[in-house]
Amino acid sequence: MPGQDGSKAAAGALKKGAAAKGSQAPQAAPQEPGKPGGAKGSVPRPAAPQEAARPGGAAGAVPRPAARPEPRTRTARLRVAKADPWSVMKVSFLLSIALGVCTIVAAAVLWAVMDAMGVFSTVGGTISDATSSSDGGGFDLQSFLSLPHTLLFTSVIAVINVVLATALATLGSFIYNLSAGFVGGVELTLAEDE
């Protein structure tokens, strides 16, 4: 019969397909993890996440960005054992000269501001009236506190301050060296950011 021949042909085709699949099944078996080699045509296993993060991991793996190290602060504990008196004298001399120049400039600016406000004329007139007598005029504050007299007085004070500050700083360095011999000196902690 024609219908039976068609069903026999279909059953035969199915048996051939199953046999073909069965013969390919051992070739597609996954590679065992302990053995270095594998069957021909085997599918490679995906790389583990830890292997991908390593620099020598599987090809095509995206490396993770390196974590930024937290900044460390290095500290060093130092001790000032001795102060050189000669260097202390030079530095204190220059600093006291700068302070003296600033004092003279500040006195000149202050005198100009007070003169522009009329302080000397007002106070000078009051003092002149209070100290006047029948014999003569009173004390003239404006001539006594003129700009040249004020700058001269300020310059004398600035020079005295320069000499005293230099001498006191140098003497202080000698005293510090003596006391540092007994107690070890001043300890400093210095920090350096990396």
C-alpha atoms as one frame of an Amber mdcrd trajectory, in Angstrom:
protein
   0.000   0.000   0.000   1.144   3.465  -0.719   0.363   4.846   2.788   2.353
   2.153   4.530   5.392   2.762   2.330   5.360   6.482   3.284   5.219   5.703
   7.008   8.045   3.188   6.699  10.186   5.780   4.908   9.494   8.377   7.627
  10.356   5.905  10.393  13.626   5.053   8.628  14.559   8.730   8.361  13.941
   9.212  12.051  16.184   6.270  12.932  19.009   7.699  10.774  18.715  11.143
  12.417  18.836   9.643  15.917  21.899   7.602  14.990  23.638  10.709  13.633
  22.878  12.638  16.813  24.048   9.796  18.979  27.374   9.605  17.188  27.975
  13.357  17.707  27.009  13.396  21.379  30.385  12.186  22.731  32.209  14.863
  20.689  30.166  17.747  22.203  30.832  16.657  25.790  32.316  19.482  27.908
  35.981  19.414  28.749  36.769  18.114  32.203  38.321  20.798  34.420  41.199
  18.654  35.652  42.445  17.537  32.222  44.455  19.894  30.016  43.250  18.558
  26.692  39.736  18.037  25.426  37.737  16.513  22.637  37.895  18.094  19.227
  35.187  20.711  18.718  34.381  21.119  22.430  32.846  24.397  23.608  35.233
  26.444  25.824  34.083  27.153  29.349  33.429  30.815  30.276  36.121  32.461
  32.407  35.418  32.792  36.102  34.863  36.342  37.429  38.067  36.171  39.501
  40.144  35.266  36.444  38.712  38.185  34.484  39.811  40.639  37.165  43.406
  39.441  37.027  45.810  41.090  34.578  46.664  37.744  32.957  43.038  36.563
  32.744  41.085  35.290  29.758  41.355  37.131  26.454  38.656  39.731  25.882
  37.937  40.210  29.598  37.463  43.828  30.706  39.818  44.610  33.620  38.401
  46.404  36.624  39.644  49.948  37.246  42.343  49.993  39.892  41.095  51.263
  43.242  42.673  54.570  44.261  44.708  54.170  47.427  43.640  56.328  50.320
  46.060  59.223  50.939  48.381  58.570  53.836  49.897  61.257  56.015  53.487
  60.650  57.003  54.513  62.257  60.255  58.012  62.885  61.539  58.853  63.855
  65.078  61.815  66.241  65.199  63.580  68.074  67.985  65.215  71.513  67.847
  68.391  70.678  69.738  70.331  73.895  69.116  69.726  77.381  67.722  72.731
  79.036  66.113  73.118  82.474  67.789  74.706  84.051  64.691  71.807  83.079
  62.424  69.286  84.148  65.080  71.000  87.539  65.310  70.937  88.059  61.525
  67.293  87.091  61.172  66.157  89.145  64.153  68.131  92.156  62.897  66.419
  92.060  59.491  62.978  91.522  61.015  63.432  94.382  63.486  64.564  96.725
  60.677  61.414  95.827  58.736  59.332  96.482  61.849  61.072  99.843  62.352
  60.340 100.925  58.762  56.694  99.912  59.205  56.541 101.958  62.419  57.875
 105.106  60.696  55.463 104.745  57.750  52.510 104.132  60.087  53.397 107.219
  62.154  53.575 109.397  59.023  50.204 108.139  57.737  48.569 108.593  61.144
  49.933 112.151  61.427  48.608 113.027  57.943  45.132 111.678  58.774  44.967
 113.532  62.083  46.189 116.768  60.489  43.562 116.468  57.738  40.857 116.032
  60.385  42.025 119.225  62.188  42.914 117.492  65.433  46.196 119.371  65.968
  44.692 122.808  65.399  41.717 122.174  67.688  43.653 120.525  70.506  46.573
 122.966  70.058  44.252 125.990  70.383  42.682 124.550  73.540  46.062 123.811
  75.138  47.411 127.240  74.102  44.436 128.973  75.745  44.748 126.868  78.887
  48.467 127.460  79.329  48.555 131.112  78.323  49.453 133.713  80.914  49.673
 137.477  81.055  53.403 137.321  80.316  53.223 135.383  77.061  51.438 132.832
  74.928  50.742 129.259  75.944  52.220 125.991  74.745  52.219 125.657  70.928
  51.247 122.043  70.236  51.218 122.431  66.466  54.889 123.411  66.256  55.867
 120.672  68.731  53.962 117.926  66.852  54.945 118.979  63.360  55.699 116.249
  60.801  59.531 116.575  60.961  59.519 116.407  64.770  57.153 113.434  64.719
  59.218 111.491  62.174  62.452 112.240  64.038  60.984 110.999  67.312  59.585
 107.878  65.623  62.939 107.152  63.928  64.790 107.330  67.256  62.319 104.884
  68.798  62.616 102.552  65.776  66.445 102.480  66.019  66.257 101.698  69.750
  63.786  98.910  69.001  66.110  97.425  66.344  69.041  97.298  68.773  66.989
  95.902  71.649  65.173  93.281  69.567  68.418  92.013  68.021  70.156  91.809
  71.386  67.225  90.105  73.099  66.816  87.522  70.312  70.528  86.658  70.393
  70.499  86.376  74.165  67.382  84.226  73.912  69.181  81.810  71.571  72.005
  81.392  74.115  69.489  80.738  76.882  67.622  78.250  74.683  70.817  76.321
  73.933  71.574  76.072  77.638  68.075  74.861  78.508  67.989  72.443  75.542
  71.110  70.759  76.929  69.114  69.863  80.053  65.623  69.075  78.755  66.342
  68.120  75.135  64.809  71.064  73.307  61.462  71.738  71.669  59.868  68.769
  69.876  58.049  69.340  66.591  55.756  66.968  64.691  55.882  67.555  60.946
  53.304  66.017  58.583  53.682  65.308  54.869  50.703  64.431  52.666  51.374
  61.891  49.919
